[in-house]
Amino acid sequence: MTQRIAILHGRERTFPAAFIAEVNRRNTGVVAEEARIAFGSTANTRQYDVIVDRISHEVPFYQTWLKQQALEGARIINNPFWRLADDKYFGTCLAAKLGIAVPRSMVLPQRAYVEDISPESLTNMLLVNWEEVASFSGWPCYLKPTHGGGWKSVFKCSNMDELLHNYNKSGQTLMMLQEGITWDAYARLVCIGKKDIKIAPWNPDMPHHERYSKAHFNYGADLEALMLRQGELLNEALGYDMNTVEFAIRDGVPYAIDFMNTSPDFDANSLTPETFTWVVSKMADLTIRLAKNPGPADVPPRCAALI
């Protein structure tokens, strides 16, 4: 029986088209296509053997459909249960537990709450001492959502006025504060299937379309080996088969800055041609392998016995 791979995506076009063409070009008995979703019901069956998820973080309907497809035995990249459970502050704490250098970080109480939450609901919470907060993070620091991506609602703060101004605009969004790392070099590791990792020089200070193509850093063999080892360690701990891991390098030490990118930028206009070709090929390798060698579905333990 022919195995089926689907890619679920939004506005992006270059990576989905190239990925589908690459899987089908190999003529392995596995076919790839854009996902076509039958509206969910409890009578639903598995529509695909493997699904590459590029957009559910922005579309709640897709999140629910992917969890149902996982329950039916589909392999999802990335695991929808883990993705929904994770947040960037937890990830930073996890990296620190793994012995990976991270910026000094703290999670802050929300600035505002839903209507039913009153001061009486928050009696367990101590008031924020902003002087202690600023002393911990130092200047500059970054205020960003614990759940988020794409540099949305990320603010660089150089003094107390900027920090309080941006915090007061955050509303009900849970925010974290992070030390600003003044780096000597920067790297983005493109990761497929946890262990296939490509170090790509990347410069966040460049215009978006030039961050890969105009970045030139010489890391040295020892630093490259360390970043590869730590990138693999993070992917294994997070359970991610599609990710990018960013390291800001200061005084020879790689600091894990951003490493929970479950739908990273794979656009051909962002990546270099070499990296884009590598990503397409490695994702085809991974998904064909999963389609032909189905293993345990990525579902919570209480669900596993039902599949």
N, C-alpha and C positions, 0 to 999 in steps of 0.2 A: 504494500500500500504506500502511496506517495505521502511523504511527510510535508507539512505546510508550515512555513515561517511567515509571520506578518510583522510589519513595522508600523507602529502607531506614532504619528507625527503631526506637527502643526504646520507653521508657515515654511519651515525649512524644505528645501527641494534637492539640493545637490547630494547630500549624504543618502537620503532615502533612495533616490533614483540609482545612484552608483551601487549601493548595497544590494538592492534587488537585482540589478543587472549582473553583479558579480556572483551571487548565489546561483542564479539561473544559468549563467554561462558555464559553470562547472559541470552541469549535467550529471549530478550525483543521485538523482532520484528524489531530491528535496527541492521544492519550489518556494519562491518568496514572492510576496505581493504586499500592497498596502492593505492595512487592516480594514475590514468591512464589518461593522458591528451590528449584530442582531440585538434588538432591544431586550434587556434582561428580563427573565422570568425564572421561577424556580424550576421550570422544566427545561432550562437551557442545557446544551451539551457543549463539549469542547469544540471550539471553532478552529483552533490552531495548535500545533505542537509546541512552537516557540514564538514568543512575542517580544519584540524589541520596543521598549516603552520610551518615547522621546517627549511626551507631552502631558502625561497624567498629572504632573505636579501643578498644572494650571487648569485642569478640567476634572472636577470631582466625579462626574459620571464615569469617566474612564477609570478612575481609581477603583470604584466599586465593581465595574465590569472585569478589570484585571484580577481582582481578588476572587471573583467567582470563577474566572477561567483557571486560576491557580488551583482552586478547589476541584475543578474538573480534570486536573492533571497537566495543564500547560506549564511550560517553563517560561518564567517572565524575567526579562533583563531590563531593569533591576527588580529584585524581589519587592512587590508592592507593600507587603506587611512591614518589612524593615524600613522601607523608605518613609512610610507614614509615621513610624515610631521615632525616627531619628530627628535630632536637631543639632545645630552647629555648636551650641555650648556643650551638649553631651559629647559630641565628637571631639571637641577640644580636650575635655576631661579624659576621654578614652585614649587619645594620643599621648597625653602626659603619663597615663598609667602604663602605656607601652614603652615608655622611656624615650619618646620623641620630643624634641624641643618645640615648645609652642609659646606664643606671646602671652604675657600676663593677661588673664581674662576673668571677667565676672559677669554674672547674669543680674539684670536689674528688674525690680518690680515693674509691672505695667504702669503706664501713666494714667490710664483710664480703664474702666471695667464695664461689663454689660450692666444694664439698668438694675437688675436685681441684686447686684453686689453693693453693699453699704459698708461704711466704716466698721460696723459691728462684725462684718464678715471677715475682716482683716486683722483681728486682734492678735493673731500669732506673728504678725509681721512687724519687725522693727523699722523705725524711720531711717531713711537713707541719710548717711552723713556724707555729703558731697565732697567735703575736703578730704576725707579718708579715701573716697573713691578715686579722686584725682591723684592723690599721693600714690595710690596703688598702681594706676595705669601709666601715669606720667603723661607728658605732652610731646608730640601729638598723640592722640588716641583715636580709635575708630568706634563709632556707635553703629551697630547693625542688627537686623532682625535675627533671632535665633532660628526662625524658619524663613528661608528666603534664598535668593540667588540672583545672578545677573547684575550684581551691584545695585539692585533696587533698594532704596531707602538706606544706603550706606553713607555715613557722614564722617568726614575727617574733622576733628575738633582740636584746635590749637590752644584753647583757653577755656575757663569756666563758663563764660558767657555763651560761647558757641556750643558747649556741651549741654547746658541747660536749655538753650533755645531749641536744639534739635531733639532733645529728650521730650520736651513739652509738646512737640509736634507729633510724637509717635503714637498717640492715642492708645488703642487697645493692643497694639503690636508688642509682643514680648521682645525686648532688646537686650543685647549683650554689649559689653564694653571691652575693648581689646587694645593692648599696648601697640603703638605704632613702631614697627621694626624698620630702622634705617638700614637698608640692605646694600651690599656690595655687588651682588648678582642675584638673579631670579631664575627659577626654572618651573616649568609646568610639565608634569609627567602624565602622558596619555596612557590610560590603563584599560586593557580589554581582557576579560576572563581572569581577573585577579593577578595573574603572573606575567602576562605579556605587557611589558611596560616600555615606553619609548620616552626618553628625556628630550624635551623640546625647549630650547632657549625661548624665553617669553618675557616681555617687558610690559608691565601694567601701566607704565607712564606713557607709552606710545599710543597713537590713535588706534582704535579697535582693529582695523583691517591691517595694521602693520605690527601688531604685538608679537607675532611669530616671525614674520619675514624680515623685520628690521632688528631683531634681538640677536646679539652676539656676545656670548659669555664663554670663558674657558674655565670649566669646573675642575679639571684634573681627575685622574682615574679613581683616587680614593674617595673623593666627594661624590662622584657619580655612583660608585658602588654603594656608598652609604644611602644615597637618596633612593636608589633602586630597592635596596633592602627595606627601607622604611616605607616606601610606597606599597610594596607587596604586603608588608605587615598591616598597614592600614586597610587595604582592600580585603584581606582575609578577616580582620576583626569586624569590619563593617558589613561584610558579605556582598560587596559590590562587584559586578562583572563589567561595568561600564562606568568610568570615573575619570576625573583628572585630579591630580594632587599638585598643589602649588607650594613651593618652598622659597622663602625669602632667606638669602644666605648672608649672615652677618659674622664677620671675623671667622670665617670658615665653618660656621655652624648653620645647618639648614633648619629653619623654623617652619613648621607646618602651618600655613596660613589659611588655605582653603582646600579642602580635600573631601567634601561631601557633595560632589557634583554628579547627581544621578542621571542628568541629561546634559552632558557637557557640549560645548560648542564644537561641532564636527563639520561646520560649513567649509566648503572648498575655498571660499573667498577669505576665510580666516586662517586656516591651516596652510602650511607650505604644501606644494604638490606632493612631495615625498611623504610627509606625515599623513596627508589625506589618503593616499594610496595604501599606506600601512594600516590605517584605521579600517578602511573598507575591507581589506584582505583579512585582517585578524577577526573582525566581526563576522565575516562569512565563515571563517574556520570554526569559530566558537558555536555559532548557531547551527551549522550543519552537524557538528559533533553532538550537540544536545538533542537535535531532532532524531538522529540515528541511534543514539544511545540514551534513551530516556532513563532518568534516575528518579529518586524521590522528589516529589513536588515541594516547592518552597512555601510551605504553609505552616501555621502554628502547630505545635505538637498535638493539641486536642483535635485537630482536623486530619492529621496524617492517616489515622486508621480508617478514615472514610473513603479514601481514594483507591 
